Each structure stands twice: as C-alpha cells, then as structure tokens.
Amino acid sequence: MEFVTVTTAPQDWTGDLLCVGFWQDEVALTGDVAALNDRLGNALQEFLDETEFKGKPGHAQVVRLGAGSPVKKLALVGLGKRNGSYLEPYRQAAAASAKAAKTHKARQLGLYVPPTDQPADALTAALTEGMLLALHQDNRFKSDPEDKPPVLERVEFLSISGGQAGIEQAQKVVSGVILARELVNAPASVVTPTTLAETALSLAQTYGFNVTILEREDCQRLGMGAFLGVAQGSDTPPKFIHLTYTPAVTPKKRLAIIGKGLTFDSGGLNLKTQGGIETMKMDMAGAAAVLGCFKVLGQLQPPVQVHGIIAATENMINGHALHPGDILTASNGKTIEVNNTDAEGRLTLADALVYAEKLDVDAIVDLATLTGACIVALGDDIAGLWSTSDDLANELLQASSATGEKIWRMPLEDKYFESMKSPIADMKNAGGRSAGSITGALFLKQFVQKTPWAHLDVAGPVWSEKGNTYSGPGATGFGVRLLVQWLLNQ
C-alpha cells in the first residue's frame, strides 16, 4: 500500500473514495469543500442534509455518486471537537476512512482534512498510523479467513505539502505495533518463553542489538528467587531476556524498559476460577510491547541507549508449583511471603527491576498487565501510571498525549503498604482487596532503590474483546507507540 502527500485540492481529485473530514459541530461548506460541493453538483450538501452528519469522532458515512462523477464514492468523516494541539482526532478519522475503504472495496483513497497548524510530518504520521492500525488483520490461525485483505492500493493525503518523512516514520512504528499484536494474539502453545527469546534473538540479528538470554541456571546464580519461584510450576523453561540498543553516537541517556512476560497465567495453585483464564495468553503484553518497541528502535535509531528486559515464564501447576505460604528471596535479598500465587507478575518483575537498576540507567519504565483492579479503576481504555519521579511521569504523560494511548497518574500511597507486611518475611506479595493496583505498584517500588522509575499497569488497554477504533478483537499493541514516543522525546 502506497501513502503519499499531494497538493491536489479535494475538488480536483479523482478516484474511488474521497473522504472529507469535518470538525464536530463545524460542518459547513467553505473554501475547498465548497468548491468540491460545486463540482459535485451540490451532492455534498444534499448528503449532509440527508444524514444530519455532526462530525462525531471516528464516524464515517459513505454515499455512491453518479456515473459521471469524477469520484465514485464520497465519505463524510468526523474529527470530533477541535483541539489544535491534539493529533488523536486525525488518527481516528484516518482509521474510519480506512475501514470505509475496506468495506467499499476502494483501490484509491483521497483524504482531506481541514487546514491545520500541525507540522506536515506530525499530521501525516498520525493519519498513516490510524489507517495502518485499522487495516491490520491477524488471520494467521483461520483456515478460511472471513475478513479478506483490503484491496486499497494507494492513499493520497490531499492539500498537504511535504510530510513524507512522517509517513515513513509511522510505517516503521506500526511494524512494531503489529509485532506486539501478533505475539499477544498467538496461543500460549505457540508463544512460549522460548518463543520470546527467539524473537529477541531475531531482532538482535536483524538490527545489530546486543542480546543476552539467561537460562534457569544463570538466574539461580544471580539469586533471582522471586522470578524462579513463579517458573518452578511450569514444564516449559523460563528465559530472562536482555536486549540492548546502542546508538552510533554518544547516547543522550541510558534507559531501561521492562515488560512483564507471563506467556500464560493459570493463577498457579490460586487457580483462576472466576473467569478470564481463557485470555491469559495476553499476560505477556508488556513483553510484547518491549519487543515491538525494539523493532522500531532498530529502524529509527534515536540517540539514546535502551535496555529491554523480560523475565519470561508461565505460571502453571505441577508437582513443583509454588505453594501459598512459601517464602521466596529476590535478587536484592528481600524475602517475600507468597499469600497469592496469582499475584505472580510482580514477583517476576521484582528481579527484573533489580537487574535493571544494576545497569546504572537514568530511568526505568515497566509495563505489566499487573492487576484487574486497575481495570476496575480506569476501565479498558486507560493504563495506570505510578512513578517515583515527577519529571519521568510528565515525560510519559506528554508521550501519551502525542500518541493517544491514554494513561492516568495514580498515587503511590505508602500507607497502603501496611496491608502487605508479613510477620515472617519482609513482605507479602499481595494486599487485601482495597487499592489492589496501588499495592501492586508499592510492591514493585521495594525493588528500585534510587533510579527514577515508572510503572504502567496496562491490563485494560492491551486487549479488546470487541475491537476499537484501531484494531479488531484481540490484542491492540498498546504501549509500543507510547514507549517509542517517550524515547524519541529524550
């Protein structure tokens, strides 16, 4: 599929599907849109009148034009309420346009959005991302996919001069999102800890990263008792993965990103019996985001050094499985009474955080499908953010604003850690029902001593049962674009 910018005005464009964007409650025919209406014999105004189109975000309505028209079909596309500093309306409008093109089997698509002060590269990047993310389909496991690939061959962004660099960057970013989606969507029998390690090795070979894969024995030598405690219930060997991207120039910063890598979470002996176990292949979505981010880093090569760390394992049940009441010792010497084997992700992350801090980095960010409590608090679309550093938190919030991947800062209320104190160990691995996502973050905080650190609980937005603006049902690839933007902003 080819994406290009052209200075052609909408009234001069010819092709299969012309999409025209309108701001919500600003649906008026002026300038080039008025000229288009004249060229189409008032068809645009009649269509607006008939549909009572209001320009709501991500909404598209399509009409077929007459046989003599230079445009076969016309789409009205909503941008939502105007916000000059926010790119998300353009991303959503482009996604809606792409879905309309797929439904109506268009080969050529022209997209016109109202004039804006946005830089051309930023605008075209958002438009390209929206289209590519919306059109991606993961049909690898269907013998006869019902959803056929789109026939769309060429997309022209109209009345835009320049912007090709934005298109090219967006294509690279989306390739990382797609990698993350496909890792998360695949069954746990296909994507195992070994598969994640092989993916890291493949990325290292392709892009020249350094990579270290620690086996069980290596982790034992490093004292990673928390991580290995979770892994002992699985017949599949664990893998501790360390990828390093180093730029060709002197790095501006040295950073670490950590992804929770539970390729399947049964809950252990605290077996998941309340539903949801069937989707627990997605408990490695944080790890998938890290790997997707590295695929983008290899292509964009920003001037920062990045360490990607994944403690990959399953949480399963066999004769060696972790018992409730067992005591584990993490690699920093802290002891943990396991009062819930289904609070396992934080155990794997504990040793990953200790490992990351020993790399002497400037900041650490972890992504984890850590708690259902975060979904209760923030819903399916917003990730929770906890941080020991206001500067780091603000950097991530800025990246969120640019990418449209929503995060919300939550409190690190130290008093709540009281519920995790143990009479026989340094701490328990789970508190009570109250403030479950906060206590999960407070547990992780015990394993970072001095490095600025942020924790993203992404349990809600990494998966969509019904699909959303940018993706069908299943994995969304959440976190890849957020991480990439944060790294590019350094």
C-alpha positions in Angstrom: 0.0 0.0 0.0 1.4 3.4 -1.0 1.0 6.5 1.0 1.7 9.9 -0.5 1.0 13.6 0.1 -0.2 15.7 -2.8 -1.1 19.4 -3.1 -4.2 18.4 -5.1 -7.3 20.1 -3.7 -10.3 17.8 -3.0 -12.3 19.4 -5.8 -9.6 18.3 -8.3 -9.1 14.8 -7.0 -10.4 11.7 -8.9 -10.6 8.1 -7.7 -12.6 5.5 -5.9 -13.3 7.1 -2.5 -12.9 10.7 -1.4 -13.0 11.2 2.4 -13.7 14.7 3.7 -13.1 15.4 7.4 -15.2 17.8 9.4 -14.9 19.1 13.0 -17.8 18.3 15.2 -20.5 21.0 15.1 -18.5 22.8 12.5 -20.0 21.1 9.4 -20.0 24.0 7.0 -19.1 24.2 3.3 -16.3 26.7 3.0 -13.2 27.0 0.9 -12.1 23.9 -0.9 -15.0 21.9 0.5 -17.5 24.5 -1.0 -15.6 24.2 -4.3 -16.0 20.4 -4.1 -19.7 20.7 -3.5 -20.0 22.9 -6.6 -18.1 20.4 -8.7 -20.3 17.6 -7.5 -23.5 19.5 -8.3 -24.4 20.2 -4.7 -24.2 16.4 -3.9 -22.1 17.0 -0.8 -24.6 19.5 0.7 -27.5 17.1 0.0 -25.7 14.3 1.6 -25.0 16.4 4.7 -28.7 17.4 4.9 -29.9 13.8 4.5 -27.6 12.3 7.1 -27.6 15.1 9.6 -23.9 14.4 9.9 -22.4 16.1 13.0 -18.7 15.3 12.7 -18.5 13.0 15.7 -15.1 11.4 16.2 -14.3 8.3 14.1 -17.7 8.4 12.4 -17.9 7.9 8.7 -20.9 7.9 6.3 -20.5 6.9 2.6 -22.6 7.6 -0.5 -22.2 6.4 -4.0 -22.1 9.3 -6.5 -23.5 9.3 -10.1 -21.9 7.5 -13.0 -20.5 10.8 -14.4 -18.8 11.9 -11.2 -15.0 12.1 -11.0 -15.3 10.4 -7.6 -17.1 7.1 -7.3 -17.9 7.4 -3.6 -17.8 10.1 -1.1 -17.3 9.7 2.7 -18.0 12.3 5.4 -15.6 11.7 8.3 -15.9 13.1 11.8 -12.9 14.6 13.6 -14.6 15.3 16.9 -14.3 18.5 18.8 -11.5 20.8 17.6 -8.3 20.8 19.6 -5.3 22.4 17.9 -2.6 20.6 19.8 -4.0 17.1 19.7 -3.3 14.6 16.9 -5.7 11.9 18.0 -8.7 13.3 16.0 -6.8 12.9 12.8 -5.7 9.4 13.8 -9.2 8.3 14.4 -10.6 10.0 11.3 -7.9 8.2 9.2 -8.9 4.8 10.8 -12.5 5.4 10.0 -11.6 6.3 6.4 -9.5 3.1 6.1 -12.4 1.0 7.3 -14.7 2.7 4.9 -12.3 1.9 2.1 -12.1 -1.7 3.1 -15.9 -2.0 3.3 -16.5 -0.4 -0.1 -13.5 -2.1 -1.8 -11.8 1.1 -2.8 -8.4 0.9 -4.5 -7.6 4.6 -4.4 -8.5 6.8 -1.4 -8.1 10.5 -1.1 -8.3 12.0 2.4 -8.8 15.7 3.0 -8.8 17.2 6.5 -9.4 20.9 7.3 -6.3 23.2 7.2 -4.3 23.0 10.4 -1.2 24.4 12.1 0.1 20.9 12.8 3.5 20.3 11.2 3.1 18.3 8.0 5.2 15.3 9.3 3.2 15.1 12.5 -0.1 15.2 10.7 0.8 12.6 8.1 2.3 10.3 10.7 -1.0 10.4 12.7 -3.0 9.8 9.5 -0.8 6.9 8.4 -0.8 5.3 11.8 -4.6 5.4 12.0 -5.0 3.8 8.6 -2.4 1.1 9.0 -3.5 0.1 12.5 -7.2 0.0 11.5 -6.4 -2.2 8.4 -4.2 -4.7 10.2 -5.8 -8.2 10.5 -4.4 -11.1 12.3 -5.9 -14.1 10.5 -2.9 -16.5 10.9 -4.9 -19.1 12.7 -8.0 -19.2 10.4 -8.2 -21.8 7.7 -10.5 -19.6 5.6 -10.5 -16.1 6.9 -13.8 -14.3 6.7 -12.2 -10.9 6.6 -10.4 -10.6 3.3 -7.4 -8.3 2.9 -8.2 -4.8 1.9 -7.8 -4.0 -1.8 -6.6 -0.5 -1.1 -3.5 0.2 -3.1 -2.9 4.0 -2.9 -3.7 6.6 -0.3 -3.3 10.3 -1.1 -3.4 12.9 1.7 -4.8 16.0 -0.1 -3.7 19.6 0.1 -0.6 18.8 2.0 2.9 19.8 1.0 5.7 17.7 2.4 5.1 15.1 5.2 6.7 12.1 3.5 9.1 11.7 6.5 6.1 11.4 8.8 4.6 8.7 6.6 7.8 6.7 6.6 8.2 7.0 10.4 4.6 5.9 11.0 5.1 2.8 8.9 8.1 1.8 11.0 6.3 2.5 14.2 3.2 0.4 13.1 5.5 -2.5 12.2 6.4 -2.7 15.9 2.8 -2.5 17.0 1.9 -5.3 14.6 4.7 -7.5 16.1 3.3 -6.9 19.6 -0.3 -7.6 18.5 0.7 -10.9 16.8 2.8 -12.1 19.8 -0.1 -11.4 22.2 -2.8 -12.9 19.9 -1.0 -16.2 19.4 -1.9 -19.1 21.7 0.2 -19.9 24.7 1.2 -23.1 23.0 2.8 -21.1 20.2 4.3 -18.1 22.0 6.3 -19.6 25.0 9.2 -18.1 26.9 11.4 -19.7 24.3 9.5 -18.0 21.5 10.0 -14.6 23.2 13.7 -15.4 23.4 13.9 -16.4 19.8 12.1 -13.2 18.8 14.6 -11.2 20.7 17.5 -13.1 19.0 15.9 -12.5 15.6 15.6 -8.7 16.3 19.2 -8.6 17.5 20.4 -10.3 14.3 18.3 -8.0 12.1 19.2 -4.7 13.7 22.5 -5.3 15.4 21.4 -5.3 19.0 23.3 -7.0 21.8 21.3 -9.8 23.4 21.7 -12.0 26.5 19.4 -14.9 27.3 19.8 -16.1 30.8 18.7 -19.7 31.4 17.4 -21.1 34.7 20.9 -21.9 36.0 22.1 -18.4 35.2 19.1 -16.9 37.1 19.9 -19.2 40.0 23.5 -17.8 40.2 22.1 -14.3 40.2 19.7 -15.2 43.1 16.5 -14.5 41.2 14.4 -16.5 43.6 11.2 -14.4 43.0 11.2 -15.0 39.3 12.2 -18.6 39.6 9.6 -19.3 42.2 6.9 -18.5 39.6 8.7 -20.5 36.9 9.0 -23.7 39.0 5.4 -24.8 38.4 5.9 -24.9 34.6 7.4 -27.7 32.5 8.4 -25.0 30.0 11.9 -23.5 30.8 12.0 -19.8 31.8 14.0 -17.3 29.8 15.4 -14.0 31.2 15.9 -11.7 28.2 18.1 -8.7 28.0 18.3 -6.7 24.7 20.4 -3.6 24.3 20.2 -1.0 21.6 23.1 1.4 21.5 23.1 4.3 19.0 26.0 5.1 16.7 26.5 8.4 18.5 27.2 9.1 22.2 23.9 8.4 23.9 22.0 11.3 25.4 20.6 9.0 28.1 20.7 5.4 29.2 17.2 3.9 29.8 15.6 0.6 30.6 12.2 -0.7 29.6 10.8 -3.9 31.3 7.9 -5.9 30.1 6.0 -8.5 32.1 6.4 -11.8 30.3 3.9 -14.3 31.6 3.1 -16.3 28.4 0.3 -18.0 30.3 -1.1 -17.3 33.7 -3.2 -20.1 35.2 -3.1 -18.4 38.6 -1.0 -21.2 40.0 -2.5 -23.0 42.9 -4.7 -20.0 43.4 -6.3 -21.1 40.2 -8.3 -18.6 38.2 -11.8 -19.9 38.7 -13.8 -16.7 38.4 -13.4 -16.5 34.6 -10.8 -14.8 32.4 -8.4 -17.7 32.3 -9.1 -18.2 28.6 -7.4 -14.9 27.7 -4.4 -15.3 29.9 -2.2 -15.8 26.8 -2.1 -12.0 26.8 -0.4 -11.7 30.2 2.9 -11.1 28.2 1.6 -8.0 26.5 4.1 -5.9 28.4 6.9 -8.1 27.0 5.4 -7.9 23.5 5.4 -4.1 23.8 9.1 -4.1 24.6 9.9 -6.3 21.7 7.7 -4.2 19.4 9.5 -1.1 20.6 12.8 -2.6 19.8 11.7 -3.4 16.3 11.0 0.3 15.9 14.3 1.4 17.6 16.3 -0.7 15.1 14.7 1.3 12.3 14.5 4.8 13.7 17.8 4.7 15.7 17.3 7.5 18.2 20.3 8.9 20.1 19.6 7.1 23.4 20.8 3.7 24.8 17.9 1.4 25.6 17.9 -1.8 27.6 14.9 -4.1 27.1 14.3 -6.7 29.9 11.8 -9.5 30.0 11.6 -12.2 32.7 9.6 -14.7 30.7 7.9 -17.8 32.1 4.5 -19.5 32.6 2.5 -19.6 35.8 1.4 -23.2 35.8 0.6 -26.0 38.2 2.7 -29.2 38.5 4.2 -31.1 41.4 6.9 -28.4 41.9 4.5 -25.4 41.8 4.7 -22.6 44.2 2.6 -23.0 47.3 0.6 -20.3 49.1 2.7 -19.7 52.2 6.1 -20.3 50.6 8.8 -17.7 51.1 10.9 -16.5 48.2 14.1 -14.5 48.3 14.6 -11.9 45.5 17.9 -11.0 44.0 18.3 -7.9 46.3 17.9 -10.2 49.3 14.4 -9.2 50.3 12.1 -12.0 51.3 8.5 -12.4 50.1 5.8 -14.5 51.7 3.6 -15.7 48.9 0.0 -15.4 50.0 -1.4 -15.5 46.5 0.2 -17.4 43.6 -2.0 -15.4 41.2 0.0 -12.2 42.1 2.9 -13.6 40.2 3.7 -10.9 37.7 5.1 -8.7 40.4 7.4 -11.5 41.5 9.0 -11.8 38.1 9.2 -8.0 37.8 10.9 -7.7 41.1 14.1 -9.5 39.9 13.8 -7.7 36.6 13.8 -4.3 38.3 16.8 -5.2 40.5 18.7 -6.4 37.4 17.8 -3.2 35.5 19.0 -0.9 38.3 22.4 -2.6 38.3 22.8 -1.3 34.7 23.2 2.2 36.1 20.5 3.7 33.8 18.9 7.1 34.0 15.3 5.8 34.3 13.4 2.6 34.3 9.9 2.1 32.9 8.0 -1.2 33.3 4.8 -2.3 31.5 2.7 -5.0 33.0 -0.8 -6.5 32.9 -0.5 -6.4 36.6 -4.0 -6.1 38.2 -7.6 -6.5 37.4 -8.1 -3.7 40.0 -6.6 -1.2 37.5 -9.4 -2.1 35.0 -11.9 -1.6 37.8 -10.4 1.8 38.5 -9.7 3.1 35.0 -11.7 0.8 32.6 -10.5 -0.9 29.4 -9.0 2.2 27.6 -6.7 3.8 30.2 -3.5 2.4 31.7 -2.4 3.4 35.2 0.8 5.2 35.8 2.8 5.2 39.1 6.2 6.9 39.4 8.8 8.0 41.9 9.7 10.9 39.6 7.5 13.8 38.6 9.8 14.5 35.6 9.6 10.9 34.4 5.8 10.8 34.9 5.4 14.1 33.0 7.5 12.8 30.1 5.3 9.7 29.8 2.1 11.8 30.0 3.4 14.0 27.2 4.1 10.9 25.1 0.6 9.7 25.9 -0.9 13.0 24.7 1.0 12.7 21.4 0.1 9.0 20.7 -3.4 8.9 22.0 -2.5 5.9 24.2 -4.2 7.0 27.4 -2.5 6.8 30.8 -3.5 8.3 34.1 -1.2 9.0 37.0 -2.2 7.2 40.2 -0.9 7.7 43.8 2.0 5.8 45.5 0.3 5.9 48.9 2.9 4.4 51.2 0.4 3.9 54.0 -1.3 1.2 51.9 1.8 -1.0 52.0 0.8 -1.8 55.6 -1.5 -4.4 54.1 1.5 -6.2 52.6 3.6 -6.6 55.7 4.3 -10.1 56.7 5.1 -11.5 60.2 7.6 -14.0 58.9 9.1 -12.3 55.8 9.9 -8.8 54.6 6.6 -8.5 52.8 3.7 -10.4 51.3 3.2 -10.4 47.5 -0.5 -9.3 47.8 -2.5 -7.0 49.9 -6.2 -7.1 50.5 -9.0 -6.2 48.0 -8.7 -2.5 48.6 -6.5 -0.4 46.3 -5.1 -3.5 44.6 -3.4 -1.7 41.7 -1.8 0.7 44.2 -0.5 -2.0 46.4 0.9 -3.8 43.3 2.8 -0.7 42.4 4.0 -0.3 46.0 5.3 -3.9 45.9 7.4 -3.1 42.8 8.7 0.0 44.4 10.5 -2.1 47.0 12.9 -3.3 44.3 14.1 0.1 43.0 16.4 2.0 45.3 17.4 5.3 43.6 16.7 5.2 39.9 13.7 7.3 38.6 11.1 4.6 37.9 7.6 4.4 36.4 5.2 1.6 36.4 2.5 1.3 33.8 -0.4 -1.1 34.6 -1.7 -1.9 31.1 -4.1 -4.7 32.0 -7.1 -2.9 30.4 -5.9 -1.4 27.1 -3.8 -4.2 25.8 -6.8 -6.3 24.9 -10.2 -5.5 23.3 -13.0 -8.1 23.3 -15.0 -6.3 20.5 -12.2 -4.2 18.9 -11.8 -0.5 18.9 -11.0 2.4 16.6 -7.7 1.0 15.5 -8.0 -2.8 15.9 -10.2 -5.8 15.6 -11.0 -8.0 18.6 -7.9 -9.2 20.5 -4.5 -7.6 21.0 -4.2 -3.8 20.5 -0.4 -3.5 20.7 -0.8 -0.8 23.4 2.4 0.6 24.7 4.6 0.4 21.7 3.8 3.8 20.3 3.9 5.3 23.8 7.4 3.9 24.5 8.7 4.9 21.1 7.4 8.5 21.6 8.9 8.7 25.0 12.3 7.6 23.7 12.2 9.9 20.8 11.4 12.9 23.1 14.6 12.4 25.1 
